[in-house]
């Protein structure tokens, strides 16, 4: 059924009714807001899916997406196509400086036999998780002190990129020089201008698919740090609160939650102490709030 190119597909028009069906599903199941202003963006991104599937119009595509017999395979492809995945190494540098200068020393001072566990929620293609791995690897040197990073995202495409840990040299420009020398491997093919994160860091970092909108979900362990950055902006306030409540429940008392610089949460809604703008510490007497 797959074909390499379908000219008609690239001319297919997404009607308001079909957009509304997609919009409602995406917002209900994944919390991502798709106002009518996003219709042309959705149309352009999904036209590529139509072409790959050999379909000429969105009516047939809608049937394909919501066909129960397909076991939601195309739904995952649709999410990959529509999702916005903007990230970079050491994005919002002040957060990483706070982790390095405050969170890690505080943790190491209080524990001698430990594994520091961090969650890169909505990790996209992995740049945030590997940035965190670089600074953690600098501090956790003792045989009795180690770390693990768990990254999650709804996009299977982004997760594959994160697991491969291969990036262009351009994307790596924001990585400090000493980290570049220590944690990046250059491609043997000089014409490709590619780098890969070293195996040392890849072994400490795992990635799995997770929808933050799920009613409940299991994480591999409780966390000492959760980075939930630049994802809440895509949710409405009610959804934001629901997501934060579930995320906070995965954090150990005394652990930290970091949001994106343009994000905020309602005061007194959660067992969190404001440490700095967008940086929160779970209170030691916290109960589960989910």
N, C-alpha and C positions, 0 to 999 in steps of 0.2 A: 504493500500500500504506500510505502514511503517513496517520495520522488525528490529529486534534487532542487527543482525549481518549479513554481507554479505562478505564472504571471497574473492570472485572475485573482489569486489569493492576495496579492499585494495591492489590488484595487478594491478588495472587499470593504464594505462600509459597515461599521458597527452601529446598529440602530440604538435609539434611546432605551427601548425595551430590553434588548439583549445586554446592553451595558448595565442596566438596572439589575438584571438577574445576576450578572457577574459581581457587580458591586455589593449587592446584598449578601451573597455567599462569602465573599472575601472579608467583609466587615464582620459578619456574624461568626465565622469560623476562625478568623485570624486576627481580627481587631484592627485591620489596616483600613484607614479611611480613604475612600475613593470618591471625592466630590465630582460633579459633572465636568468640572474643568479638566479632569484627568482622562476624559473619554478618548481624546485623540492620542494620548500617550498609550493608553491600553490598546487601542485599535492598532497602532503601529507595531507594538511589541507582539501582539497576538497574530498579526498577519504572517509573521515568520512561522508560527506554529501551524497555521492553516496550510502554508506552502509545504511544510515538511510532512503533513498528514495527507496531502493531496486533496484538500478541501477548497471549494471555491467561495464559500460564503459563511457568515457567522452563525446562521441558523443551524447548518450542519455541524459546525464546530461546537455549539452549545449542546447539541444532542450527544456529541462525542464526549464532552467533558462530564456531563451528568448522567452518563450511561452506567448504571450500577454494575453491569457485567464487566466493565473495564476495570473494576476494583480501584477506581480513583487514580489510576496511573497518570492520566492526562491532567487531573487536578494538580498533582505535584509539579508537572511541567508548566502549567499555567501560573502557579505561584512563583516558580523560578523566573518566568518571563516578566511578571508584573512587579516583583519585589525590587525595591531600591536598595542597592548594596554599596553604600559609600563608606569607605574606611581607608585607613592608612596606618603606617607604622608610627608609633608614638604620637598619635593624634591627641590633642589636648594635653600637651606635655606636662602641665602642672599636676595632673593626676598621677602621672608616673613618678614625678619628683616627690609627691606626698607619700606614695607607696614606699619609695626607696628611703626617704628620710624619716618617716614617722611610723608607718604600719609595720614594716619589716623589723626595724630595731625594737619596737615595742613587743612584737611577737617573740622574737628570739630571746629577749631579756626575761620573758615570763615562762618560757618553755625550753627545756634542754633536750628532751626526747620527743620529737614531734614530726608531723608532716603537715605543712602549710597547704591548704587546699583553696583554690580560687576557681571561680566560674566566670567565663567570658560569655555572657548571655547575648544572643543576637550577634554572634562572632563574625558573621559574614565569611570572608575568605581567609580569616585567620591572623591578620596583621596585629590586631589587638592582643590576642593570646600569645603570640610569639614575642611581641614587645615586652609583655609581662614576664614571659619566661626568661628573657635576657637579664632583666634586673633581679629576678629571684635567683637565678643561677649564680649571680655574683655574690650573693649573701649566704646561700645555704651550702656551706662547704663541709660541715661536720658530718661524719657517718651517721650520727643520731638525729640530724636535722635535715629534712628533705622537703620537697614540694611537688604538687601535682596541679595541673590546670585542666579543667574540663570546659570545652567550648560547645555551644549549641546554636542552632539556627534552623529556620524553617525551609531554607533552600538547599536541596540536595546538590545542586550545581556548586554553590558556594562552599559547601562542606567538602566536596571532592577537591576543590582548590586548596582548602585549608589543610587537608590531610596530605596532599602532594607537597605543600610548602615550597612551591616553585613560583618565583616572582620575577618581574623585569627589574633591571638595575635602576630604572627610573623610579619605581615604587619604593626602592630601598634608600632613596636619597636622604630621608629624614632620620635614618638610623645613625647614631653616633659612630664615629670612625673606629673607636676601640671595639665596639660591638660588631661592626662590619668585619673587622679582621678576625675576630674570635668565633663568630656564630654564622657566618655566611660562606657558602661554597659557590665558587664561580663555575659556570658551565665550561666544559672542555671545548665546546664549539664557540669560539669568540664572536662569531657573527650573530649569535642568538641573544647576547646581552642578558642572560638569565642568571639568577642566583637561587640557591636553595638553602633553607634553614638546616643547620647541622643536625645530625642524628641525635646528639646529646639532648637537644631541646625537644626534638620530635618525640622522643621516648617518654618525656615527662608530660606530654600534651595529647589529649584525646578529644575527638569531636563526634557528636551525635546529633541527630535531628530531634528537635523539640519545638512544639508550638506553645508559646507562652500563654496562649488563650485557652489551652486545655483546662477543663474543670479541675483536674488533679494531675499531677505528674510526679514521677520518681526521679530524683537526682542520685548520682552514685554515692554521695555522702553529704554531710553538712559542710558549709563553707566558712572560711575565715575572711574571705573577700569575694564580693560579687560586683562585677562591672556590668551595669545595665545602662549603657550609654547610647544616646541618640536613637532609641527605639520607642520610647514613650511618646515622642512627638507625633507618631503616626496613629496614636490611639486617642479616643475621647476621654474625658476626665473619669467617667465611671469605669471604663476599661482599664485606665491607668491604675486606679486604686485597687482593682481586682488583681491585676498583675503584680503590683508591689506587695500586696498582702501575701501572696503565694511565695514570692521571691524572698521576702523577709523571713518567712518560716524556714527557709533552707540555710539561714545564716546562724552560726554559733553565737551565743551571747558574747558580746565584746568584739564581734566581727564587724566588718565594714561593708557598706553599700555605696557605690559611686555611680552617679547619674551623669548625663551629658551636661555641658555648660548651659545649654538653653532649656533645660528641663527643671521642673520643680515638683514638690509633693505638698499635700495639705498638712499643715501643722497639727500635731496631737492626734493624727489618725493612726500612727504606727509607733511601735516601741523603738523609736530611733532618736538619738541625740544628734543635733546638728553640730558637726565639727568644723566645717568650712563650707562655703557655697558648693552645693551638689555632693558633699561628702558627709556621710552619716555613719554613726556607730550604734549597733544594736545594744540596748541597755541590758545589763547583766541579769536583771530579774525578769527578763522577757518571758512571756508565755507564747504558745503558738497562737497565731491570729488568723488561721485559716479554718 
